[in-house]
Amino acid sequence: MSLDRATVIRIANLAKIHIDDSEIDIFTRELSQILNWVEQLNEVDVKNVKPMTGVSGMSLREREDEVLDGGYADKIVKNSKEKKKNSFSVPKVIE
């Protein structure tokens, strides 16, 4: 499918996009190429292809929702400049 200048100007107007006169020919060529590509997609035989409702037919594995502390708080705060017990100590920022 090939577009003409008037159609590209109308599309730009409907999309509220300002294009200069020097850009009209560029957009005419590019939009025509995009529409040609879409026409090529219409040639693909998809009669035996099931519609895809998701990328995976698998269900997610579930696990018990348990609260764990990780057991290694001392390793987490090891490289901290200041710490109190197993917590980070930061300067006060609100007076």
N, C-alpha and C positions, 0 to 999 in steps of 0.2 A: 504494500500500500504506500502510495506516495502522497505527501502532504504539499500543499501550496503555501505561499507566503501569507495569504489572507487567513488560512486556517491556523497557522502558527501564531499570528497576531491575535486571533480570537481566543486561542487557548491561553496565551499569556495574559490577556485581559481577564478572562474568567478566573485564572489562578492568581490574579492580582500581582503579577510579576512584570516589572518594567524591563524591557529589553530594547537596546538601541537598534537603529536601522542596520548597523553593520553586523549585528548578531543574528538577524532574522534568517539569513541564508544558512548560517551554521546550525541553528536550532532546527531549521527545516530539514536539513540533511540528517541530523542526529535523531530526531523524532521519527523520520521515515525509516531509518535503520532499525530502530527499536520496534516499530510496528511490523516490519518485515520479519524480525526475529520471532515475534508473537505469532505471526501467521505460520512460521515454520513449526512452532510448537503444536499448532492445530492439526498438523499432518501426522503426528504421532498416534499410533493405534493403542488406545487404552481401554478397549472393550473388555478384556479379561483381567483388568487391574482393579482390585477392591479399593474402595475409598479408604483413605488413611485417616483415622480419628486420633491417632497418637503415634509417637515414634517407637513405642515399645508396647507389646502386648503383655508384658510381665507386670506383676504386682510387686510393690516394695516389701522387703522383709521388715518385719516388726520385731522390736525387742522391748523388754520391760523398761519402763521409765524410772530409773534409779538415780538418786542424787549421790554423786561421788565427788570427793574432794581431790582426787588425783593422787594423793599420797606423796607428793614431792614439792610442797610449797617452799621448802628450804632451797631447792635447786632453782626455783623460779626467781627468788629474791637474792640469790647468791651474788650477782653482779651489780646490785643496787648500791648507789653511793650511801644512802641512809636507809636504814630499816629498823623497825621496831617489832620484835618477835619475828613472825613470818609475814610481815606486811610491809609495803612500800611506805616510806615517809617522804612527803613532798612539802615544799614551802607553802605557807599560807598565802592565798591570793586574794581573799576577800577580807576587808577590814571591818 
